[in-house]
Amino acid sequence: MSAWNDRRYYPISQYFKSRFGEKVGKISVSVAETCPNRQSSKMEACIFCDEYGSAAYPFEQENSLREQITSNRIHVQRRLRAKKFLVYFQAYTNTLGRISALEERFDTALAEADILGLVVGTRPDCLPERIFPLFRATAEQSYLMVELGVQSFFDDQLAFLRRGHNAASSIKAIHRLHEETKADIGIHLIFGLPEETDERLIATAERINSLPVDNVKLHNLHVLLNTPLAALYAKGKFIPVELEEYARRVIVFLRHLSPEIAVQRLAAVANRWDELVAPQWTREKMQPLLFIEDKMAQAGHFQGDLYAG
């Protein structure tokens, strides 16, 4: 496992360094204004999502794309000491609006100095036919990663989250992105859901191993103010898992995940502490990561040590 610099899992930072030859940082920007759930009068917002749509820097959404890149590059550069960057279109659903507008945003981002490529956040059920030529052309001239909010491969859990799509649509989207573009494919998963068993965690890892997925990003289901989940929490109908149990579940998943699949994140971080209701450990950026890695080290576990191959 020396290729991981003595880490217990394959970090995305190592993947980027192997691909680009140096450390690369992600500059998060917020340009999309909504998502399919919020746009439709017949649907409800996802149970966990606040009004900012997962934006890392929600109060910069009114700034131009170029201004956001300039401002947020400073934060990333200070934190990571990186000299090259990817622009991450993070908030809401970036493939929902006009494709011509998205293409202009791509061109603007790629024209900035020291930008090696793009990361685009979207949903499995929001990949219109016209998006594939843009993704294909972008991937041919620079690096492109498409991050899909899969969240779960079990339909009952997706229904609880009010995602508005099923597992089959996620699998279809992953295959089509792989077949029709040269983009890397990342998927987001949420752990700490109702009906989450070790068998389901293992099945999730095995499902990912069978798909053309390049990386995964893990989130723990946490409660933010002014969300439907906060109402359930207040009524005692949802109890978030504590760090000890969350770490155990992540380790079960990682041990069955292919060691060739990079990991972007092991747990969510609440960017807006004043909105976090529970669990309080979600305030911390490094504690959950270190806790999980320590648990793996104590037990001698690595990502993929139970991978069937």
C-alpha positions as a Python dict, from the first residue, in 0.01 Angstrom:
ca = {
    (1, 'M'): (0, 0, 0),
    (2, 'S'): (306, 228, -38),
    (3, 'A'): (138, 383, -343),
    (4, 'W'): (-109, 542, -99),
    (5, 'N'): (167, 703, 109),
    (6, 'D'): (88, 476, 404),
    (7, 'R'): (-282, 566, 401),
    (8, 'R'): (-541, 297, 472),
    (9, 'Y'): (-745, 386, 164),
    (10, 'Y'): (-684, 531, -182),
    (11, 'P'): (-726, 909, -144),
    (12, 'I'): (-832, 1124, -438),
    (13, 'S'): (-530, 1348, -374),
    (14, 'Q'): (-304, 1057, -463),
    (15, 'Y'): (-509, 985, -774),
    (16, 'F'): (-476, 1346, -890),
    (17, 'K'): (-104, 1352, -817),
    (18, 'S'): (-54, 1035, -1019),
    (19, 'R'): (-258, 1175, -1307),
    (20, 'F'): (-124, 1530, -1316),
    (21, 'G'): (221, 1485, -1163),
    (22, 'E'): (158, 1733, -882),
    (23, 'K'): (-86, 1834, -611),
    (24, 'V'): (-416, 1964, -748),
    (25, 'G'): (-689, 2153, -562),
    (26, 'K'): (-1062, 2184, -633),
    (27, 'I'): (-1207, 2535, -648),
    (28, 'S'): (-1578, 2517, -563),
    (29, 'V'): (-1812, 2756, -742),
    (30, 'S'): (-2190, 2803, -729),
    (31, 'V'): (-2361, 2895, -1054),
    (32, 'A'): (-2661, 2661, -1083),
    (33, 'E'): (-2973, 2807, -927),
    (34, 'T'): (-3197, 2509, -864),
    (35, 'C'): (-3254, 2134, -907),
    (36, 'P'): (-3534, 1919, -1055),
    (37, 'N'): (-3697, 1867, -714),
    (38, 'R'): (-3716, 2236, -632),
    (39, 'Q'): (-3815, 2335, -984),
    (40, 'S'): (-4117, 2105, -997),
    (41, 'S'): (-4437, 2189, -810),
    (42, 'K'): (-4510, 1816, -792),
    (43, 'M'): (-4189, 1726, -607),
    (44, 'E'): (-4033, 1808, -273),
    (45, 'A'): (-3675, 1904, -195),
    (46, 'C'): (-3446, 1623, -87),
    (47, 'I'): (-3496, 1555, 280),
    (48, 'F'): (-3144, 1664, 378),
    (49, 'C'): (-3090, 1963, 149),
    (50, 'D'): (-3091, 2321, 274),
    (51, 'E'): (-3168, 2631, 72),
    (52, 'Y'): (-2811, 2660, -52),
    (53, 'G'): (-2808, 2329, -238),
    (54, 'S'): (-2481, 2199, -91),
    (55, 'A'): (-2285, 2508, -192),
    (56, 'A'): (-1947, 2533, -21),
    (57, 'Y'): (-1950, 2914, -39),
    (58, 'P'): (-2323, 3000, -49),
    (59, 'F'): (-2281, 3373, 4),
    (60, 'E'): (-2073, 3407, -312),
    (61, 'Q'): (-2349, 3279, -541),
    (62, 'E'): (-2427, 3633, -653),
    (63, 'N'): (-2069, 3688, -768),
    (64, 'S'): (-1965, 3615, -1126),
    (65, 'L'): (-1800, 3285, -1206),
    (66, 'R'): (-1465, 3453, -1263),
    (67, 'E'): (-1491, 3635, -929),
    (68, 'Q'): (-1573, 3311, -749),
    (69, 'I'): (-1276, 3134, -904),
    (70, 'T'): (-1042, 3417, -807),
    (71, 'S'): (-1172, 3441, -451),
    (72, 'N'): (-1200, 3071, -374),
    (73, 'R'): (-866, 2988, -534),
    (74, 'I'): (-703, 3184, -248),
    (75, 'H'): (-870, 2963, 14),
    (76, 'V'): (-774, 2641, -164),
    (77, 'Q'): (-419, 2755, -233),
    (78, 'R'): (-362, 2844, 133),
    (79, 'R'): (-510, 2518, 260),
    (80, 'L'): (-350, 2275, 15),
    (81, 'R'): (-50, 2471, -112),
    (82, 'A'): (-148, 2365, -462),
    (83, 'K'): (-46, 2549, -779),
    (84, 'K'): (-284, 2378, -1022),
    (85, 'F'): (-661, 2350, -987),
    (86, 'L'): (-988, 2201, -1103),
    (87, 'V'): (-1302, 2416, -1102),
    (88, 'Y'): (-1581, 2232, -923),
    (89, 'F'): (-1935, 2327, -1027),
    (90, 'Q'): (-2083, 2212, -700),
    (91, 'A'): (-2419, 2351, -589),
    (92, 'Y'): (-2759, 2227, -707),
    (93, 'T'): (-2786, 2056, -1051),
    (94, 'N'): (-2550, 2202, -1307),
    (95, 'T'): (-2697, 2024, -1609),
    (96, 'L'): (-3052, 2145, -1554),
    (97, 'G'): (-3038, 2479, -1736),
    (98, 'R'): (-2947, 2575, -2091),
    (99, 'I'): (-2653, 2377, -2225),
    (100, 'S'): (-2526, 2684, -2409),
    (101, 'A'): (-2499, 2866, -2075),
    (102, 'L'): (-2311, 2575, -1922),
    (103, 'E'): (-2075, 2566, -2219),
    (104, 'E'): (-1999, 2935, -2168),
    (105, 'R'): (-1924, 2865, -1802),
    (106, 'F'): (-1692, 2582, -1898),
    (107, 'D'): (-1506, 2810, -2140),
    (108, 'T'): (-1477, 3082, -1877),
    (109, 'A'): (-1338, 2844, -1617),
    (110, 'L'): (-1091, 2675, -1851),
    (111, 'A'): (-958, 3012, -1967),
    (112, 'E'): (-841, 3095, -1614),
    (113, 'A'): (-472, 3049, -1532),
    (114, 'D'): (-357, 2716, -1384),
    (115, 'I'): (-692, 2542, -1438),
    (116, 'L'): (-637, 2183, -1552),
    (117, 'G'): (-1000, 2081, -1586),
    (118, 'L'): (-1350, 2075, -1447),
    (119, 'V'): (-1564, 1880, -1201),
    (120, 'V'): (-1939, 1896, -1259),
    (121, 'G'): (-2195, 1800, -996),
    (122, 'T'): (-2529, 1672, -1121),
    (123, 'R'): (-2794, 1401, -1078),
    (124, 'P'): (-2838, 1064, -1249),
    (125, 'D'): (-3179, 1170, -1377),
    (126, 'C'): (-3064, 1503, -1517),
    (127, 'L'): (-2845, 1409, -1812),
    (128, 'P'): (-3035, 1528, -2120),
    (129, 'E'): (-2932, 1407, -2462),
    (130, 'R'): (-2772, 1740, -2549),
    (131, 'I'): (-2529, 1725, -2254),
    (132, 'F'): (-2325, 1435, -2389),
    (133, 'P'): (-2165, 1618, -2686),
    (134, 'L'): (-2056, 1896, -2447),
    (135, 'F'): (-1910, 1650, -2197),
    (136, 'R'): (-1735, 1460, -2475),
    (137, 'A'): (-1584, 1775, -2631),
    (138, 'T'): (-1476, 1907, -2290),
    (139, 'A'): (-1310, 1579, -2191),
    (140, 'E'): (-1119, 1574, -2520),
    (141, 'Q'): (-955, 1911, -2453),
    (142, 'S'): (-906, 1897, -2076),
    (143, 'Y'): (-976, 1688, -1768),
    (144, 'L'): (-1344, 1639, -1682),
    (145, 'M'): (-1505, 1460, -1390),
    (146, 'V'): (-1881, 1420, -1360),
    (147, 'E'): (-2002, 1371, -1002),
    (148, 'L'): (-2340, 1201, -972),
    (149, 'G'): (-2555, 1228, -661),
    (150, 'V'): (-2637, 858, -649),
    (151, 'Q'): (-2668, 856, -265),
    (152, 'S'): (-2790, 494, -248),
    (153, 'F'): (-2843, 191, -470),
    (154, 'F'): (-3157, 92, -274),
    (155, 'D'): (-3490, 236, -383),
    (156, 'D'): (-3644, 243, -35),
    (157, 'Q'): (-3359, 461, 89),
    (158, 'L'): (-3387, 687, -215),
    (159, 'A'): (-3758, 725, -143),
    (160, 'F'): (-3679, 820, 218),
    (161, 'L'): (-3436, 1084, 87),
    (162, 'R'): (-3701, 1210, -160),
    (163, 'R'): (-3447, 1193, -437),
    (164, 'G'): (-3697, 1157, -718),
    (165, 'H'): (-3491, 895, -901),
    (166, 'N'): (-3429, 524, -853),
    (167, 'A'): (-3121, 306, -848),
    (168, 'A'): (-3176, 189, -1205),
    (169, 'S'): (-3143, 546, -1332),
    (170, 'S'): (-2811, 580, -1151),
    (171, 'I'): (-2673, 263, -1306),
    (172, 'K'): (-2794, 370, -1651),
    (173, 'A'): (-2637, 715, -1613),
    (174, 'I'): (-2302, 571, -1506),
    (175, 'H'): (-2287, 334, -1802),
    (176, 'R'): (-2389, 600, -2051),
    (177, 'L'): (-2136, 855, -1925),
    (178, 'H'): (-1866, 592, -1956),
    (179, 'E'): (-1969, 484, -2304),
    (180, 'E'): (-2028, 827, -2456),
    (181, 'T'): (-1769, 1053, -2290),
    (182, 'K'): (-1411, 1030, -2169),
    (183, 'A'): (-1500, 1186, -1836),
    (184, 'D'): (-1402, 1039, -1503),
    (185, 'I'): (-1709, 934, -1305),
    (186, 'G'): (-1749, 1005, -935),
    (187, 'I'): (-2050, 914, -725),
    (188, 'H'): (-2180, 1049, -395),
    (189, 'L'): (-2310, 805, -135),
    (190, 'I'): (-2491, 878, 191),
    (191, 'F'): (-2440, 646, 490),
    (192, 'G'): (-2638, 647, 811),
    (193, 'L'): (-2969, 584, 634),
    (194, 'P'): (-3265, 383, 766),
    (195, 'E'): (-3252, 12, 683),
    (196, 'E'): (-2874, 28, 643),
    (197, 'T'): (-2720, -311, 714),
    (198, 'D'): (-2373, -454, 668),
    (199, 'E'): (-2512, -668, 388),
    (200, 'R'): (-2633, -356, 208),
    (201, 'L'): (-2301, -180, 258),
    (202, 'I'): (-2118, -477, 111),
    (203, 'A'): (-2366, -499, -176),
    (204, 'T'): (-2310, -128, -245),
    (205, 'A'): (-1934, -178, -268),
    (206, 'E'): (-1979, -478, -494),
    (207, 'R'): (-2219, -285, -715),
    (208, 'I'): (-1967, -3, -753),
    (209, 'N'): (-1690, -253, -828),
    (210, 'S'): (-1897, -380, -1120),
    (211, 'L'): (-1953, -32, -1265),
    (212, 'P'): (-1713, 205, -1449),
    (213, 'V'): (-1680, 431, -1144),
    (214, 'D'): (-1350, 610, -1083),
    (215, 'N'): (-1409, 753, -736),
    (216, 'V'): (-1659, 779, -452),
    (217, 'K'): (-1743, 1051, -203),
    (218, 'L'): (-1901, 945, 128),
    (219, 'H'): (-2134, 1157, 338),
    (220, 'N'): (-2301, 1087, 671),
    (221, 'L'): (-2668, 1183, 682),
    (222, 'H'): (-2677, 1487, 909),
    (223, 'V'): (-2950, 1728, 1009),
    (224, 'L'): (-2953, 2094, 905),
    (225, 'L'): (-3200, 2360, 1011),
    (226, 'N'): (-3499, 2427, 787),
    (227, 'T'): (-3491, 2091, 615),
    (228, 'P'): (-3753, 1815, 614),
    (229, 'L'): (-3503, 1597, 799),
    (230, 'A'): (-3492, 1850, 1083),
    (231, 'A'): (-3867, 1806, 1129),
    (232, 'L'): (-3828, 1428, 1149),
    (233, 'Y'): (-3542, 1466, 1395),
    (234, 'A'): (-3750, 1696, 1616),
    (235, 'K'): (-4024, 1430, 1629),
    (236, 'G'): (-3775, 1155, 1713),
    (237, 'K'): (-3835, 984, 1379),
    (238, 'F'): (-3473, 1009, 1267),
    (239, 'I'): (-3164, 957, 1482),
    (240, 'P'): (-2825, 1018, 1315),
    (241, 'V'): (-2551, 766, 1382),
    (242, 'E'): (-2266, 856, 1613),
    (243, 'L'): (-1908, 861, 1489),
    (244, 'E'): (-1815, 519, 1629),
    (245, 'E'): (-2095, 344, 1438),
    (246, 'Y'): (-2049, 554, 1127),
    (247, 'A'): (-1680, 465, 1120),
    (248, 'R'): (-1762, 97, 1151),
    (249, 'R'): (-2000, 116, 856),
    (250, 'V'): (-1750, 305, 641),
    (251, 'I'): (-1485, 46, 715),
    (252, 'V'): (-1718, -239, 619),
    (253, 'F'): (-1779, -62, 288),
    (254, 'L'): (-1413, 24, 222),
    (255, 'R'): (-1287, -327, 289),
    (256, 'H'): (-1507, -457, 5),
    (257, 'L'): (-1440, -166, -232),
    (258, 'S'): (-1188, -218, -511),
    (259, 'P'): (-849, -65, -421),
    (260, 'E'): (-846, 88, -771),
    (261, 'I'): (-1136, 322, -689),
    (262, 'A'): (-1027, 651, -533),
    (263, 'V'): (-1205, 799, -231),
    (264, 'Q'): (-1280, 1171, -226),
    (265, 'R'): (-1414, 1197, 128),
    (266, 'L'): (-1499, 970, 421),
    (267, 'A'): (-1757, 1192, 591),
    (268, 'A'): (-1955, 1511, 543),
    (269, 'V'): (-1849, 1842, 691),
    (270, 'A'): (-2107, 2100, 798),
    (271, 'N'): (-1980, 2422, 643),
    (272, 'R'): (-2239, 2631, 827),
    (273, 'W'): (-2213, 2540, 1194),
    (274, 'D'): (-2504, 2765, 1287),
    (275, 'E'): (-2732, 2545, 1075),
    (276, 'L'): (-2611, 2208, 1203),
    (277, 'V'): (-2858, 2035, 1432),
    (278, 'A'): (-2699, 1690, 1466),
    (279, 'P'): (-2469, 1504, 1499),
    (280, 'Q'): (-2219, 1748, 1641),
    (281, 'W'): (-1917, 1553, 1518),
    (282, 'T'): (-2012, 1667, 1165),
    (283, 'R'): (-1865, 2006, 1259),
    (284, 'E'): (-1515, 1860, 1243),
    (285, 'K'): (-1322, 1823, 918),
    (286, 'M'): (-1028, 1611, 1031),
    (287, 'Q'): (-1156, 1426, 1340),
    (288, 'P'): (-1380, 1179, 1154),
    (289, 'L'): (-1110, 1109, 895),
    (290, 'L'): (-845, 1045, 1160),
    (291, 'F'): (-1086, 841, 1371),
    (292, 'I'): (-1174, 610, 1080),
    (293, 'E'): (-813, 568, 972),
    (294, 'D'): (-706, 496, 1331),
    (295, 'K'): (-976, 230, 1357),
    (296, 'M'): (-855, 72, 1035),
    (297, 'A'): (-494, 81, 1149),
    (298, 'Q'): (-574, -74, 1487),
    (299, 'A'): (-751, -364, 1317),
    (300, 'G'): (-503, -393, 1030),
    (301, 'H'): (-767, -314, 766),
    (302, 'F'): (-718, -158, 423),
    (303, 'Q'): (-949, -55, 144),
    (304, 'G'): (-1012, -363, -64),
    (305, 'D'): (-863, -621, 173),
    (306, 'L'): (-1189, -821, 130),
    (307, 'Y'): (-1229, -731, -238),
    (308, 'A'): (-1299, -1045, -439),
    (309, 'G'): (-1137, -909, -757),
}
